[in-house]
Amino acid sequence: PGRLHHCMRTIGQAETALGAMLHRASSRKAFGKLLIERDQIRERIGEFRMELTACRQLCYLAAAVADDQGWKAAAPFVSMIKVQAPRVALRIIDESMQVHGAHGLGQDSKLSDEYANVRHVRFADGPDAVHLQTVAKWEMKRAPSVLAKEISGVNPNIEKYGMFKHVAKL
């Protein structure tokens, strides 16, 4: 389906950018060490792998709910991945460009083209604000659990002094 196809392609573009970052970091030296030997680069690689895996799972969840319950039930999950996949991909592509240095912006690298393409997806598939509204509406329909209410707590002074009586109870 077209709704998720853009997200799947975007995740693939992020995977490619991560691969380009690994290639560059494994072949470029700075201050006497390969970039791949730098803790900062390794941390980013680890973070990006976790973010990509989470995106892939969210995309799968949206597809599974759509298959099992229909697109209406899947709408919040589709909206979530339509926001999250391009956000993650842009972070990864941007960092890959950083690791490449000036070469990442040059005509010999396709990273800047990938960045522009993924940035476009955030508009073409609907602005993030619309998708976030869909997610928020879905979330607001869900009743808080007993534990959530307990953790939130009750301020006894409100009842004691009659404060906020004009506010409707949920």
Buried (B, 14 or more C-beta within 10 A) or exposed (E): EEBBEBBBBBBBBBBBBBEBBBBBBEEBEEEEEEBBEBEEBEEBBEEBEEBBEEBBEBBBBBBEBBEEEEEEEBBBBBBBBBBBBBBBBBBBBBBBBBBBBEBBEEEEBEBBEBBEBBBEBBEEBBEBEEBBEBBEEBEEEEEEEEEEEEEEEEEEEEEEEEEEEEEEEE
